[in-house]
Amino acid sequence: MERRSITIREVAADAGVGTATVSRVLNEPWRVSPATIERVKASIEKLGYKPNFRARLLARGNSGTICFLLANRPFISSIHAEILQGAAQQADIMGVQVVYTSSRYSPNAAPGEIQMPQILAARGLIDGVVLAGTNYPNIIKAIEELELPYVVFGTNYVNTDGNRLRNAVYVDEETGAYQATKHLISLGHKKIIYIGDVFFPWHKHRYEGYAKAMSEAGIKAEPPVGSMQSGSLQMGSDAVEELCEAGKQFTALFAGGDIVAYGAIRALRNRGFVVPEDVSVVGFNDDELASISEPPLTTVRVPTEEIGARCVLMLDEIIRNGEHPAEPVTLPVDLVVRESTAPPKRS
């Protein structure tokens, strides 16, 4: 006997919500509380409800498959792994398959010279691509030449004109950096230095948030310190060494990334400083090590899984609407206060 299909009304009744709420959980989960999402998902799993997204895709002549492309970054980066996880979870809810691949290319290469992954170059295998990692304008042109719908994790997009992309998901880095700096100022710190390579837009925007908070408090914003040439961990260590060798006075460091913060803490310890008793340190991202580092790191939490989910939802919108681009989305961030910050020592 053929099993009867479960309807969205039955899911709503089991979860104790309206059908519109179930639809939002499936299509716009950021508009629903976490508790409601969990309740609806539990009902979906219990009843065996299967959204008919795949049938809709096949009816349109699509493959029902999208690609998550991680460019110019190692996959060991926990931030991008969490973004992929969020993308995969949302795609699973929608009945869409996600395939993962990676790419490395020069920012100076002509679009036609970029060696694109075969799954992108072979037409018809995928319906679109979520582009994460560190990316440059040339790969956008290369993907457009393939006539593939795409969405970009815009925070890590490096462009010289500073303009925001359409078809992109961002996080509110400037506000997060502003909150982190205000936290240090509220503890009594005035000698705060930002570590980050402002050639890269994410470090630049975080420095701007730092500078805004310092200016509002009537405190001079120091120039940023650091270079990404040797990687984030080494940048944090090198910045502390540079500051100490120059005799620079500071009671707090705001690192433009958690890994940068770990490098800075390591260098501070090597020089006999104790965090946070001698120097407070704040990071950015709230990666998986932040809560278990020593000391647990005060940082700005980025909604990584929501980034992935919103990228998939935006890509689906673009696929459905043909060539019409989507407006960029900016997601909020939160300051997470842990044990790496404290009031400065009295002179």
Number of C-alpha atoms within 10 A of each C-alpha: 3 4 5 6 11 14 15 18 14 15 24 20 13 16 21 14 15 13 17 12 20 25 15 14 22 19 18 15 20 14 11 13 10 12 9 17 20 13 16 24 19 15 20 23 11 11 15 13 16 16 19 10 15 18 13 13 19 11 10 11 11 17 17 22 19 26 22 24 20 22 19 17 15 14 15 8 12 16 19 21 17 19 23 28 18 22 24 23 19 27 23 14 17 20 19 19 17 22 13 14 15 18 15 17 17 14 17 11 12 12 20 13 13 17 14 19 13 10 15 20 15 11 12 14 16 21 21 26 24 25 25 25 23 18 25 18 14 20 23 16 14 19 20 13 11 14 12 19 23 26 29 25 26 25 24 19 22 17 17 10 6 9 7 15 20 14 23 26 23 20 21 19 28 21 22 25 33 20 19 27 28 20 19 25 19 13 13 15 22 20 19 24 25 25 29 26 20 19 13 18 19 23 24 18 20 29 30 19 23 28 24 20 24 21 12 10 13 10 16 14 19 14 10 21 19 23 19 16 9 10 11 24 19 21 25 31 22 21 23 24 17 13 14 14 9 9 9 11 11 17 21 27 25 29 32 32 24 27 24 27 28 25 20 27 27 17 19 20 11 12 12 9 14 15 20 20 14 17 22 26 27 31 28 29 24 24 21 12 14 23 16 9 12 13 17 15 28 26 31 26 18 22 19 24 21 22 26 28 24 25 31 31 21 24 25 22 16 19 19 12 11 9 11 12 19 16 13 17 20 15 16 14 21 19 22 18 15 15 17 23 25 22 18 20 12 5 3
